[in-house]
Amino acid sequence: MKASEIRNLSAAELDEKLAELRDELFKLRFQQAVNQLDNPMRISAVKKDIARIKTVQRDIELHGTNA
């Protein structure tokens, strides 16, 4: 997911997406622990998406919605 796509989401949608990604990350880590993970690079991609969302949320918190 690109940062430009994330910036177009509302605050509620950002919270919902963040919860989904955290749940997915939990499931991926569980799969990795039991050696059933197909694509290990997906973990880092999900972590980066979480970081992007948190960065946009912080930017909105500091500068408002149109920053």
N, C-alpha and C positions, 0 to 999 in steps of 0.2 A: 504494500500500500504506500503510495507516494504522499509526501508532506502536503502537496497542493490538494489532494483528495481529502486529507484529514482536516485541513483548514476550512473546508466547505461544510463540515458537519456541525451540528448544533452541540451545545454543552451536554444535553441529555444523550445524544447519539454517541458522543465521545466517551461518556461514562459507560454506556452499554457495550461499545466496541472494546473498551479496555477490559471490562469484565469477561467478555468472550475470549479475548487473547490470553488473559491470565489463566482461564480455564483450559484453553488449548495447550498452553505451556505446561501446566500441571500434568495433563494427559500425556504429552510428549515425553516429559521426564519420567513418568511412570513406565511408559513403553520402553524407554532406554534402559531403565533399571532391570526389566525382565527380558531384555535382549530381543524385543519385537519391533524396534524402530526401523522403518524402511528408509527414511531420509533424514540423517542426522543434521543436515544443514537447515532443516526447517526450524530447529530450536533457535538457532541464531537469528533467523529471519523474524520469528515471532518476538524475540527479545528486542530487536531493533524497531519493530512496529510499536511495541509497548513504549519504548523510549520516545519515539516520534509523537505518540499521542500525549504522553506526559509533558513533553516539551511544548506542544501546542497549548495544552491546558495551562501551563505556567505562563506562557506568553499572553494568553487571554486574561489570566488573573492579574498580571502586571500592567498590561497596556490596554485592556478593553477588547471588545469583540472584533474590531476592524484593524487591529495592529498587524 
